[in-house]
Amino acid sequence: MKAAGYVPKKRVKKPLSKRTKLFLKIFISALLLTAVSFFTADYLIVKRNKKPPVFSIKVYEYDNGSADYYGLFYKVWEDYDPFDDETEYFLTFWLFPKFWSI
């Protein structure tokens, strides 16, 4: 219960300084540039050479030899077909399903 006459203080937002805005812009730009370069390198390795991605981490491996790799804002599915002895790769972004592959 609040005391009579109680008035809560309104929170005042301090504007970001120019230095902080510049730091945030540089940080976000560097993160996006890194993500795009990792994605491009893995895309070329997966699609042209049919090899596993380099800049992604293997998160899950299935019993049939298939695997899921996760990179910076993207994922790679490695589908191994034991009958044809062939491996196929699908590349897409994190929240997209496999049939939206690139």
A tleap script that builds the chain and sets N, CA, C and O, in Angstrom:
source leaprc.protein.ff14SB
mol = sequence {
  NMET LYS ALA ALA GLY TYR VAL PRO LYS LYS
  ARG VAL LYS LYS PRO LEU SER LYS ARG THR
  LYS LEU PHE LEU LYS ILE PHE ILE SER ALA
  LEU LEU LEU THR ALA VAL SER PHE PHE THR
  ALA ASP TYR LEU ILE VAL LYS ARG ASN LYS
  LYS PRO PRO VAL PHE SER ILE LYS VAL TYR
  GLU TYR ASP ASN GLY SER ALA ASP TYR TYR
  GLY LEU PHE TYR LYS VAL TRP GLU ASP TYR
  ASP PRO PHE ASP ASP GLU THR GLU TYR PHE
  LEU THR PHE TRP LEU PHE PRO LYS PHE TRP
  SER CILE
}
set mol.1.N position { 0.824 -1.158 0.000 }
set mol.1.CA position { 0.000 0.000 0.000 }
set mol.1.C position { 0.882 1.239 0.000 }
set mol.1.O position { 1.882 1.292 0.716 }
set mol.2.N position { 0.525 2.214 -0.781 }
set mol.2.CA position { 1.322 3.431 -0.895 }
set mol.2.C position { 0.803 4.479 0.075 }
set mol.2.O position { -0.384 4.543 0.395 }
set mol.3.N position { 1.734 5.288 0.523 }
set mol.3.CA position { 1.354 6.354 1.457 }
set mol.3.C position { 0.560 7.424 0.726 }
set mol.3.O position { 0.705 7.604 -0.483 }
set mol.4.N position { -0.267 8.119 1.460 }
set mol.4.CA position { -1.083 9.181 0.877 }
set mol.4.C position { -0.184 10.298 0.379 }
set mol.4.O position { 0.756 10.702 1.064 }
set mol.5.N position { -0.469 10.784 -0.791 }
set mol.5.CA position { 0.315 11.863 -1.360 }
set mol.5.C position { 1.582 11.401 -2.063 }
set mol.5.O position { 2.386 12.225 -2.498 }
set mol.6.N position { 1.770 10.070 -2.181 }
set mol.6.CA position { 2.966 9.527 -2.830 }
set mol.6.C position { 2.861 9.713 -4.341 }
set mol.6.O position { 1.879 9.308 -4.963 }
set mol.7.N position { 3.872 10.323 -4.913 }
set mol.7.CA position { 3.929 10.506 -6.355 }
set mol.7.C position { 5.235 9.872 -6.844 }
set mol.7.O position { 6.321 10.324 -6.480 }
set mol.8.N position { 5.128 8.826 -7.667 }
set mol.8.CA position { 6.373 8.179 -8.123 }
set mol.8.C position { 7.161 9.110 -9.045 }
set mol.8.O position { 6.599 9.886 -9.818 }
set mol.9.N position { 8.482 8.999 -8.929 }
set mol.9.CA position { 9.343 9.810 -9.782 }
set mol.9.C position { 9.323 9.245 -11.194 }
set mol.9.O position { 9.405 8.034 -11.394 }
set mol.10.N position { 9.214 10.123 -12.149 }
set mol.10.CA position { 9.241 9.688 -13.541 }
set mol.10.C position { 10.684 9.490 -13.962 }
set mol.10.O position { 11.569 10.276 -13.623 }
set mol.11.N position { 10.891 8.445 -14.691 }
set mol.11.CA position { 12.235 8.128 -15.143 }
set mol.11.C position { 12.589 9.006 -16.331 }
set mol.11.O position { 11.849 9.073 -17.312 }
set mol.12.N position { 13.701 9.663 -16.232 }
set mol.12.CA position { 14.157 10.541 -17.295 }
set mol.12.C position { 15.229 9.820 -18.099 }
set mol.12.O position { 16.239 9.388 -17.544 }
set mol.13.N position { 15.013 9.687 -19.406 }
set mol.13.CA position { 15.982 9.022 -20.256 }
set mol.13.C position { 17.079 10.005 -20.646 }
set mol.13.O position { 16.816 11.107 -21.126 }
set mol.14.N position { 18.308 9.573 -20.428 }
set mol.14.CA position { 19.423 10.401 -20.846 }
set mol.14.C position { 19.718 10.094 -22.309 }
set mol.14.O position { 19.791 8.926 -22.692 }
set mol.15.N position { 19.887 11.115 -23.120 }
set mol.15.CA position { 20.235 10.842 -24.517 }
set mol.15.C position { 21.657 10.282 -24.615 }
set mol.15.O position { 22.525 10.597 -23.801 }
set mol.16.N position { 21.869 9.451 -25.624 }
set mol.16.CA position { 23.195 8.865 -25.827 }
set mol.16.C position { 24.153 9.935 -26.337 }
set mol.16.O position { 23.793 10.798 -27.138 }
set mol.17.N position { 25.359 9.847 -25.855 }
set mol.17.CA position { 26.366 10.807 -26.314 }
set mol.17.C position { 26.806 10.448 -27.729 }
set mol.17.O position { 26.549 9.344 -28.209 }
set mol.18.N position { 27.466 11.386 -28.386 }
set mol.18.CA position { 27.953 11.146 -29.746 }
set mol.18.C position { 28.969 10.018 -29.761 }
set mol.18.O position { 29.017 9.230 -30.706 }
set mol.19.N position { 29.772 9.943 -28.727 }
set mol.19.CA position { 30.796 8.898 -28.651 }
set mol.19.C position { 30.155 7.507 -28.541 }
set mol.19.O position { 30.610 6.554 -29.173 }
set mol.20.N position { 29.104 7.406 -27.738 }
set mol.20.CA position { 28.410 6.130 -27.589 }
set mol.20.C position { 27.716 5.729 -28.888 }
set mol.20.O position { 27.746 4.559 -29.270 }
set mol.21.N position { 27.096 6.681 -29.565 }
set mol.21.CA position { 26.450 6.385 -30.846 }
set mol.21.C position { 27.461 5.918 -31.878 }
set mol.21.O position { 27.194 4.982 -32.632 }
set mol.22.N position { 28.622 6.563 -31.917 }
set mol.22.CA position { 29.671 6.171 -32.853 }
set mol.22.C position { 30.174 4.765 -32.542 }
set mol.22.O position { 30.384 3.960 -33.450 }
set mol.23.N position { 30.367 4.472 -31.252 }
set mol.23.CA position { 30.814 3.138 -30.855 }
set mol.23.C position { 29.788 2.080 -31.268 }
set mol.23.O position { 30.165 1.030 -31.789 }
set mol.24.N position { 28.506 2.340 -31.043 }
set mol.24.CA position { 27.466 1.379 -31.423 }
set mol.24.C position { 27.417 1.165 -32.935 }
set mol.24.O position { 27.260 0.035 -33.396 }
set mol.25.N position { 27.550 2.231 -33.698 }
set mol.25.CA position { 27.553 2.098 -35.161 }
set mol.25.C position { 28.732 1.266 -35.638 }
set mol.25.O position { 28.575 0.408 -36.506 }
set mol.26.N position { 29.903 1.510 -35.084 }
set mol.26.CA position { 31.094 0.752 -35.475 }
set mol.26.C position { 30.958 -0.705 -35.067 }
set mol.26.O position { 31.312 -1.598 -35.838 }
set mol.27.N position { 30.449 -0.960 -33.862 }
set mol.27.CA position { 30.298 -2.326 -33.378 }
set mol.27.C position { 29.305 -3.121 -34.230 }
set mol.27.O position { 29.590 -4.255 -34.617 }
set mol.28.N position { 28.160 -2.543 -34.519 }
set mol.28.CA position { 27.142 -3.227 -35.327 }
set mol.28.C position { 27.634 -3.432 -36.754 }
set mol.28.O position { 27.382 -4.481 -37.346 }
set mol.29.N position { 28.326 -2.456 -37.312 }
set mol.29.CA position { 28.880 -2.598 -38.670 }
set mol.29.C position { 29.918 -3.706 -38.726 }
set mol.29.O position { 29.938 -4.490 -39.674 }
set mol.30.N position { 30.776 -3.778 -37.720 }
set mol.30.CA position { 31.796 -4.830 -37.684 }
set mol.30.C position { 31.155 -6.211 -37.539 }
set mol.30.O position { 31.598 -7.173 -38.166 }
set mol.31.N position { 30.116 -6.304 -36.714 }
set mol.31.CA position { 29.416 -7.579 -36.541 }
set mol.31.C position { 28.756 -8.024 -37.845 }
set mol.31.O position { 28.851 -9.194 -38.218 }
set mol.32.N position { 28.097 -7.111 -38.532 }
set mol.32.CA position { 27.451 -7.450 -39.800 }
set mol.32.C position { 28.466 -7.802 -40.885 }
set mol.32.O position { 28.241 -8.728 -41.665 }
set mol.33.N position { 29.564 -7.083 -40.939 }
set mol.33.CA position { 30.612 -7.386 -41.919 }
set mol.33.C position { 31.211 -8.760 -41.671 }
set mol.33.O position { 31.466 -9.508 -42.616 }
set mol.34.N position { 31.436 -9.096 -40.414 }
set mol.34.CA position { 31.952 -10.418 -40.068 }
set mol.34.C position { 30.946 -11.505 -40.435 }
set mol.34.O position { 31.323 -12.539 -40.986 }
set mol.35.N position { 29.675 -11.277 -40.133 }
set mol.35.CA position { 28.641 -12.266 -40.451 }
set mol.35.C position { 28.537 -12.486 -41.955 }
set mol.35.O position { 28.416 -13.625 -42.405 }
set mol.36.N position { 28.582 -11.423 -42.727 }
set mol.36.CA position { 28.479 -11.548 -44.184 }
set mol.36.C position { 29.698 -12.257 -44.758 }
set mol.36.O position { 29.562 -13.069 -45.672 }
set mol.37.N position { 30.878 -11.966 -44.241 }
set mol.37.CA position { 32.077 -12.631 -44.767 }
set mol.37.C position { 32.097 -14.118 -44.399 }
set mol.37.O position { 32.490 -14.945 -45.222 }
set mol.38.N position { 31.679 -14.473 -43.170 }
set mol.38.CA position { 31.594 -15.886 -42.787 }
set mol.38.C position { 30.562 -16.616 -43.638 }
set mol.38.O position { 30.808 -17.732 -44.097 }
set mol.39.N position { 29.406 -15.986 -43.848 }
set mol.39.CA position { 28.357 -16.595 -44.655 }
set mol.39.C position { 28.831 -16.814 -46.086 }
set mol.39.O position { 28.586 -17.873 -46.665 }
set mol.40.N position { 29.505 -15.824 -46.660 }
set mol.40.CA position { 29.990 -15.943 -48.035 }
set mol.40.C position { 31.021 -17.054 -48.159 }
set mol.40.O position { 30.974 -17.842 -49.104 }
set mol.41.N position { 31.945 -17.124 -47.221 }
set mol.41.CA position { 32.974 -18.171 -47.268 }
set mol.41.C position { 32.346 -19.558 -47.142 }
set mol.41.O position { 32.680 -20.459 -47.911 }
set mol.42.N position { 31.443 -19.734 -46.182 }
set mol.42.CA position { 30.794 -21.031 -46.017 }
set mol.42.C position { 29.902 -21.371 -47.206 }
set mol.42.O position { 29.816 -22.533 -47.602 }
set mol.43.N position { 29.248 -20.383 -47.771 }
set mol.43.CA position { 28.400 -20.621 -48.941 }
set mol.43.C position { 29.243 -21.159 -50.105 }
set mol.43.O position { 28.855 -22.129 -50.757 }
set mol.44.N position { 30.380 -20.535 -50.360 }
set mol.44.CA position { 31.235 -20.979 -51.465 }
set mol.44.C position { 31.813 -22.366 -51.200 }
set mol.44.O position { 31.909 -23.181 -52.118 }
set mol.45.N position { 32.196 -22.642 -49.962 }
set mol.45.CA position { 32.749 -23.960 -49.625 }
set mol.45.C position { 31.683 -25.043 -49.764 }
set mol.45.O position { 31.950 -26.116 -50.306 }
set mol.46.N position { 30.481 -24.763 -49.275 }
set mol.46.CA position { 29.411 -25.757 -49.280 }
set mol.46.C position { 28.877 -26.004 -50.687 }
set mol.46.O position { 28.715 -27.155 -51.093 }
set mol.47.N position { 28.605 -24.948 -51.427 }
set mol.47.CA position { 27.961 -25.101 -52.736 }
set mol.47.C position { 28.936 -25.539 -53.837 }
set mol.47.O position { 28.587 -26.369 -54.676 }
set mol.48.N position { 30.147 -24.988 -53.838 }
set mol.48.CA position { 31.079 -25.334 -54.915 }
set mol.48.C position { 31.866 -26.604 -54.635 }
set mol.48.O position { 32.021 -27.448 -55.517 }
set mol.49.N position { 32.363 -26.744 -53.413 }
set mol.49.CA position { 33.256 -27.854 -53.102 }
set mol.49.C position { 32.564 -29.046 -52.457 }
set mol.49.O position { 33.168 -30.110 -52.323 }
set mol.50.N position { 31.307 -28.887 -52.056 }
set mol.50.CA position { 30.538 -29.943 -51.391 }
set mol.50.C position { 31.273 -30.479 -50.162 }
set mol.50.O position { 31.357 -31.688 -49.949 }
set mol.51.N position { 31.805 -29.549 -49.353 }
set mol.51.CA position { 32.493 -29.902 -48.116 }
set mol.51.C position { 31.781 -29.229 -46.949 }
set mol.51.O position { 31.019 -28.285 -47.157 }
set mol.52.N position { 32.017 -29.699 -45.724 }
set mol.52.CA position { 31.374 -29.073 -44.565 }
set mol.52.C position { 31.839 -27.636 -44.368 }
set mol.52.O position { 32.951 -27.291 -44.766 }
set mol.53.N position { 31.006 -26.793 -43.761 }
set mol.53.CA position { 31.372 -25.387 -43.562 }
set mol.53.C position { 32.526 -25.234 -42.564 }
set mol.53.O position { 32.716 -26.067 -41.678 }
set mol.54.N position { 33.279 -24.161 -42.730 }
set mol.54.CA position { 34.447 -23.904 -41.888 }
set mol.54.C position { 34.099 -23.011 -40.706 }
set mol.54.O position { 34.559 -23.260 -39.592 }
set mol.55.N position { 33.298 -21.980 -40.926 }
set mol.55.CA position { 33.004 -20.995 -39.893 }
set mol.55.C position { 31.703 -21.286 -39.152 }
set mol.55.O position { 31.070 -20.369 -38.629 }
set mol.56.N position { 31.307 -22.536 -39.102 }
set mol.56.CA position { 30.099 -22.942 -38.389 }
set mol.56.C position { 30.453 -24.038 -37.396 }
set mol.56.O position { 31.454 -24.737 -37.550 }
set mol.57.N position { 29.617 -24.174 -36.379 }
set mol.57.CA position { 29.833 -25.169 -35.333 }
set mol.57.C position { 28.830 -26.297 -35.511 }
set mol.57.O position { 27.635 -26.058 -35.685 }
set mol.58.N position { 29.331 -27.540 -35.465 }
set mol.58.CA position { 28.429 -28.691 -35.557 }
set mol.58.C position { 27.675 -28.798 -34.242 }
set mol.58.O position { 28.268 -29.013 -33.185 }
set mol.59.N position { 26.349 -28.642 -34.325 }
set mol.59.CA position { 25.523 -28.628 -33.126 }
set mol.59.C position { 24.907 -29.996 -32.878 }
set mol.59.O position { 24.835 -30.451 -31.736 }
set mol.60.N position { 24.468 -30.645 -33.929 }
set mol.60.CA position { 23.781 -31.923 -33.768 }
set mol.60.C position { 24.172 -32.860 -34.899 }
set mol.60.O position { 24.257 -32.451 -36.057 }
set mol.61.N position { 24.407 -34.115 -34.555 }
set mol.61.CA position { 24.727 -35.123 -35.561 }
set mol.61.C position { 23.705 -36.251 -35.454 }
set mol.61.O position { 23.444 -36.769 -34.368 }
set mol.62.N position { 23.140 -36.617 -36.582 }
set mol.62.CA position { 22.107 -37.654 -36.617 }
set mol.62.C position { 22.743 -39.033 -36.796 }
set mol.62.O position { 23.925 -39.150 -37.120 }
set mol.63.N position { 21.939 -40.069 -36.580 }
set mol.63.CA position { 22.441 -41.441 -36.659 }
set mol.63.C position { 22.844 -41.849 -38.067 }
set mol.63.O position { 23.727 -42.691 -38.229 }
set mol.64.N position { 22.221 -41.273 -39.087 }
set mol.64.CA position { 22.524 -41.679 -40.455 }
set mol.64.C position { 23.733 -40.940 -41.039 }
set mol.64.O position { 24.079 -41.164 -42.199 }
set mol.65.N position { 24.385 -40.063 -40.260 }
set mol.65.CA position { 25.559 -39.348 -40.739 }
set mol.65.C position { 25.280 -37.906 -41.106 }
set mol.65.O position { 26.210 -37.166 -41.428 }
set mol.66.N position { 24.022 -37.484 -41.066 }
set mol.66.CA position { 23.675 -36.087 -41.335 }
set mol.66.C position { 24.027 -35.234 -40.121 }
set mol.66.O position { 24.195 -35.749 -39.015 }
set mol.67.N position { 24.137 -33.914 -40.342 }
set mol.67.CA position { 24.509 -33.025 -39.241 }
set mol.67.C position { 23.893 -31.645 -39.445 }
set mol.67.O position { 23.528 -31.269 -40.559 }
set mol.68.N position { 23.786 -30.898 -38.344 }
set mol.68.CA position { 23.337 -29.510 -38.357 }
set mol.68.C position { 24.485 -28.631 -37.888 }
set mol.68.O position { 25.095 -28.888 -36.850 }
set mol.69.N position { 24.775 -27.588 -38.664 }
set mol.69.CA position { 25.816 -26.631 -38.324 }
set mol.69.C position { 25.168 -25.261 -38.131 }
set mol.69.O position { 24.258 -24.886 -38.871 }
set mol.70.N position { 25.643 -24.520 -37.136 }
set mol.70.CA position { 25.145 -23.172 -36.904 }
set mol.70.C position { 26.299 -22.184 -36.992 }
set mol.70.O position { 27.343 -22.362 -36.366 }
set mol.71.N position { 26.084 -21.132 -37.790 }
set mol.71.CA position { 27.054 -20.063 -37.929 }
set mol.71.C position { 26.477 -18.767 -37.394 }
set mol.71.O position { 25.467 -18.772 -36.690 }
set mol.72.N position { 27.108 -17.671 -37.725 }
set mol.72.CA position { 26.689 -16.357 -37.260 }
set mol.72.C position { 25.491 -15.900 -38.096 }
set mol.72.O position { 25.673 -15.392 -39.203 }
set mol.73.N position { 24.273 -16.074 -37.582 }
set mol.73.CA position { 22.992 -15.711 -38.201 }
set mol.73.C position { 22.563 -16.652 -39.333 }
set mol.73.O position { 21.635 -16.306 -40.065 }
set mol.74.N position { 23.175 -17.797 -39.512 }
set mol.74.CA position { 22.782 -18.747 -40.547 }
set mol.74.C position { 23.024 -20.167 -40.051 }
set mol.74.O position { 23.701 -20.385 -39.046 }
set mol.75.N position { 22.456 -21.129 -40.778 }
set mol.75.CA position { 22.659 -22.534 -40.436 }
set mol.75.C position { 22.838 -23.353 -41.710 }
set mol.75.O position { 22.409 -22.953 -42.792 }
set mol.76.N position { 23.478 -24.499 -41.555 }
set mol.76.CA position { 23.754 -25.396 -42.673 }
set mol.76.C position { 23.292 -26.789 -42.272 }
set mol.76.O position { 23.633 -27.288 -41.200 }
set mol.77.N position { 22.504 -27.413 -43.158 }
set mol.77.CA position { 22.121 -28.805 -42.964 }
set mol.77.C position { 22.967 -29.658 -43.878 }
set mol.77.O position { 23.075 -29.386 -45.074 }
set mol.78.N position { 23.566 -30.688 -43.316 }
set mol.78.CA position { 24.308 -31.671 -44.101 }
set mol.78.C position { 23.442 -32.929 -44.142 }
set mol.78.O position { 23.274 -33.601 -43.124 }
set mol.79.N position { 22.900 -33.245 -45.301 }
set mol.79.CA position { 22.063 -34.432 -45.460 }
set mol.79.C position { 22.862 -35.515 -46.161 }
set mol.79.O position { 23.259 -35.366 -47.316 }
set mol.80.N position { 23.088 -36.595 -45.452 }
set mol.80.CA position { 23.821 -37.725 -46.024 }
set mol.80.C position { 22.828 -38.809 -46.395 }
set mol.80.O position { 22.002 -39.216 -45.578 }
set mol.81.N position { 22.913 -39.268 -47.622 }
set mol.81.CA position { 22.063 -40.351 -48.103 }
set mol.81.C position { 22.918 -41.615 -48.195 }
set mol.81.O position { 23.740 -41.727 -49.104 }
set mol.82.N position { 22.745 -42.566 -47.282 }
set mol.82.CA position { 23.608 -43.745 -47.275 }
set mol.82.C position { 23.376 -44.680 -48.468 }
set mol.82.O position { 24.264 -45.453 -48.826 }
set mol.83.N position { 22.204 -44.614 -49.078 }
set mol.83.CA position { 21.929 -45.496 -50.211 }
set mol.83.C position { 22.685 -45.052 -51.460 }
set mol.83.O position { 23.225 -45.881 -52.192 }
set mol.84.N position { 22.722 -43.748 -51.699 }
set mol.84.CA position { 23.454 -43.223 -52.855 }
set mol.84.C position { 24.879 -42.825 -52.491 }
set mol.84.O position { 25.669 -42.485 -53.372 }
set mol.85.N position { 25.216 -42.863 -51.207 }
set mol.85.CA position { 26.516 -42.438 -50.701 }
set mol.85.C position { 26.821 -41.013 -51.172 }
set mol.85.O position { 27.905 -40.727 -51.682 }
set mol.86.N position { 25.838 -40.131 -50.989 }
set mol.86.CA position { 25.943 -38.748 -51.442 }
set mol.86.C position { 25.556 -37.804 -50.301 }
set mol.86.O position { 24.626 -38.072 -49.540 }
set mol.87.N position { 26.286 -36.702 -50.202 }
set mol.87.CA position { 26.002 -35.688 -49.195 }
set mol.87.C position { 25.508 -34.429 -49.880 }
set mol.87.O position { 26.106 -33.955 -50.846 }
set mol.88.N position { 24.408 -33.892 -49.368 }
set mol.88.CA position { 23.825 -32.670 -49.920 }
set mol.88.C position { 23.756 -31.629 -48.803 }
set mol.88.O position { 23.469 -31.961 -47.653 }
set mol.89.N position { 24.020 -30.369 -49.151 }
set mol.89.CA position { 24.033 -29.296 -48.167 }
set mol.89.C position { 22.934 -28.284 -48.466 }
set mol.89.O position { 22.676 -27.939 -49.619 }
set mol.90.N position { 22.291 -27.815 -47.388 }
set mol.90.CA position { 21.271 -26.770 -47.473 }
set mol.90.C position { 21.698 -25.636 -46.555 }
set mol.90.O position { 22.046 -25.862 -45.396 }
set mol.91.N position { 21.668 -24.420 -47.077 }
set mol.91.CA position { 22.118 -23.242 -46.334 }
set mol.91.C position { 20.964 -22.254 -46.235 }
set mol.91.O position { 20.350 -21.914 -47.246 }
set mol.92.N position { 20.665 -21.789 -45.020 }
set mol.92.CA position { 19.601 -20.816 -44.815 }
set mol.92.C position { 19.869 -20.033 -43.531 }
set mol.92.O position { 20.864 -20.271 -42.847 }
set mol.93.N position { 18.987 -19.109 -43.215 }
set mol.93.CA position { 19.145 -18.320 -42.006 }
set mol.93.C position { 18.482 -19.026 -40.835 }
set mol.93.O position { 17.684 -19.940 -41.041 }
set mol.94.N position { 18.798 -18.620 -39.607 }
set mol.94.CA position { 18.411 -19.355 -38.404 }
set mol.94.C position { 16.951 -19.727 -38.323 }
set mol.94.O position { 16.641 -20.891 -38.066 }
set mol.95.N position { 16.050 -18.811 -38.527 }
set mol.95.CA position { 14.642 -19.072 -38.267 }
set mol.95.C position { 13.867 -19.589 -39.479 }
set mol.95.O position { 12.657 -19.797 -39.393 }
set mol.96.N position { 14.545 -19.796 -40.596 }
set mol.96.CA position { 13.866 -20.267 -41.792 }
set mol.96.C position { 13.928 -21.797 -41.865 }
set mol.96.O position { 14.917 -22.392 -41.436 }
set mol.97.N position { 12.884 -22.437 -42.401 }
set mol.97.CA position { 12.919 -23.893 -42.554 }
set mol.97.C position { 13.830 -24.308 -43.711 }
set mol.97.O position { 14.314 -23.478 -44.480 }
set mol.98.N position { 14.044 -25.624 -43.807 }
set mol.98.CA position { 14.993 -26.159 -44.785 }
set mol.98.C position { 14.581 -25.876 -46.225 }
set mol.98.O position { 15.446 -25.656 -47.073 }
set mol.99.N position { 13.302 -25.877 -46.518 }
set mol.99.CA position { 12.884 -25.681 -47.919 }
set mol.99.C position { 13.074 -24.246 -48.381 }
set mol.99.O position { 12.839 -23.966 -49.557 }
set mol.100.N position { 13.489 -23.321 -47.519 }
set mol.100.CA position { 13.827 -21.951 -47.925 }
set mol.100.C position { 15.320 -21.815 -48.129 }
set mol.100.O position { 15.858 -20.714 -48.015 }
set mol.101.N position { 15.991 -22.891 -48.425 }
set mol.101.CA position { 17.448 -22.852 -48.520 }
set mol.101.C position { 17.926 -22.040 -49.714 }
set mol.101.O position { 17.198 -21.826 -50.684 }
set mol.102.N position { 19.154 -21.604 -49.611 }
set mol.102.CA position { 19.759 -20.754 -50.641 }
set mol.102.C position { 20.549 -21.631 -51.599 }
set mol.102.O position { 21.145 -21.126 -52.550 }
savepdb mol mol.pdb
quit
